[in-house]
Amino acid sequence: MSSITEHLPMEARKSGPLRGECRIPGDKSISHRSFILGALSVGETRVSGLLEGDDVMRTGAAMRELGAETERLGEGEWRIHGFGTGGFAEPSNVLDFGNSGTGVRLAMGAVSTAPIKAVFTGDESLRSRPMQRIIAPLSEFGATCIGRNGGLLPIMVVGAESPVPASYVSPVASAQVKSAVLLAGLNAPGRTRLIERVPTRDHTERMLAAFGADIEVGETGDGHEISLGGYAELKPQAFSVPRDPSSAAFPVAAALICEGSEIRVPGICVNPTRTGFFATLQEMGASLEFENERIEGGEPVADLRSKFSSLSGVEVPPSRAASMIDEFPILAVVASFAEGTTRMIGIKELRYKETDRISAMARGLESCGIEIEETEDSLAVQGKGAGGAFGGATCRTHFDHRIAMSFMCMGLAAQNPIRIDDCSAISTSFPGFADLMAGLGADISVEPESR
């Protein structure tokens, strides 16, 4: 099993204008799905621009354990040879997904309708996160999931010998739940139907269509419905992964709060199910410009310019939460440099991420001199305006990459340096973060443990 053996403190100090172009790593969501759909296809899939962070590499390793062949051809360039839906081999080892909730939940879905057994686990954080939301729909296909009390990892998935199609109404707005159900449906007869009350990121639907699956998407009286034909034969693809908007959020936000800054982020995914953060920033008064909008690999892509801006607090509606669920930590930082209160509502899902992100951000912001109000499903941040945040604290990351990067961005504009207790989780989604930010002019450094 994974373990955390070494803490790597990092410190960010008030920086001059951030300038230049930053090339963000490939989208994490699409990279996970590239390995899984490549493994479920018959033949060879070629992927470029793949994110090579720890989370995605764990998914790739799991696909190899399940019988797929993968080969790294160069930086971000991969070959994946799969054996079709239902073609997974029973793994001889436990499938360890480290800190990746996306990887483990999607892979459990793909395995649940294959006639094999597999044991899934992860690090301490992942072993404490809810899996019952996946177990419930997978059981409708005929799979058996045996885990710890409360449906926690480690979990053995016994794939259905004779799977049946499922119709499922998701009780949570979760692209992971939706994707697990759709991946299970690939090897079930008939049509699998899933209804979500609030549309979530649709990379799985787009990619399934590109790989040749029979998939239909539409609105019904009950909500957003996806219908998938079973016993699909997926056709291997060659495609490029667009850059990750959730990772782009950090340098974009840093430019907005560091006086005199202007940066350009080329080729980021602007899928409308992922752009709630940018829409919120624009409502706050942010100077954001989307240029050269285009379609690449079935996904809308654009180049983004971000400039230092005078910002005002806003209320973020619950209906927007699904489209920016990973960006609320960095939004809380941006809100600290706005005038007035920014209120984020309907964000209870953040309590079930790598850590309880509402609590982690609230405690860290308080230690940096920011007034907050916290409820079970909301966070309100009382901004101090440009340059107003005091800083001068050491913030706990709880081994959460987005908490870590958020407080490092805050340190670039606060009056005093901000230190985090551990930066090692950053590599799960954004390897090279510190170097990329330093290339823009940020004053960030890894600190000795003894400091």
Salt bridges, closest charged atoms under 4 A:
GLU11 OE1 - ARG13 NH1 2.70
GLU11 OE1 - ARG451 NH2 3.44
GLU21 OE2 - ARG23 NH2 3.01
GLU21 OE1 - ARG264 NH1 2.32
ASP27 OD1 - ARG274 NH1 2.90
GLU44 OE2 - ARG46 NE 2.80
GLU44 OE1 - ARG79 NH1 3.36
GLU52 OE2 - ARG72 NE 2.79
ASP54 OD2 - ARG58 NE 3.42
ASP55 OD2 - LYS28 NZ 3.11
GLU71 OE1 - ARG79 NE 3.05
ASP96 OD1 - ARG58 NH1 3.48
GLU196 OE2 - LYS178 NZ 3.28
ASP202 OD1 - ARG206 NE 3.11
GLU205 OE2 - LYS178 NZ 2.81
ASP214 OD2 - ARG191 NH1 2.69
GLU219 OE2 - HIS224 ND1 2.58
GLU225 OE2 - ARG193 NE 3.86
ASP244 OD1 - ARG274 NH2 3.16
GLU262 OE2 - ARG305 NH1 3.67
GLU283 OE2 - ARG320 NH2 2.70
GLU289 OE2 - LYS307 NZ 3.81
GLU291 OE2 - ARG305 NE 2.96
GLU296 OE2 - ARG294 NE 2.91
GLU299 OE2 - HIS203 ND1 2.83
GLU299 OE1 - ARG206 NE 3.94
ASP303 OD2 - ARG264 NH2 3.05
ASP303 OD1 - ARG294 NH2 3.25
ASP326 OD2 - ARG201 NH2 3.27
ASP326 OD1 - LYS353 NZ 3.66
ASP326 OD1 - ARG357 NH1 3.54
ASP326 OD2 - ARG402 NH2 3.81
GLU349 OE2 - ARG133 NH1 2.49
GLU354 OE1 - ARG357 NH2 2.82
GLU354 OE2 - HIS401 NE2 2.95
ASP356 OD2 - ARG351 NH1 2.78
GLU366 OE1 - ARG363 NE 3.02
GLU373 OE1 - ARG343 NH1 3.65
GLU374 OE2 - ARG351 NH2 3.00
GLU374 OE1 - ARG363 NH1 3.05
GLU376 OE1 - ARG351 NE 3.83
ASP400 OD2 - ARG357 NE 2.79
ASP443 OD1 - ARG13 NH2 2.80
GLU447 OE2 - ARG13 NH1 3.53
GLU447 OE1 - ARG451 NH1 2.42
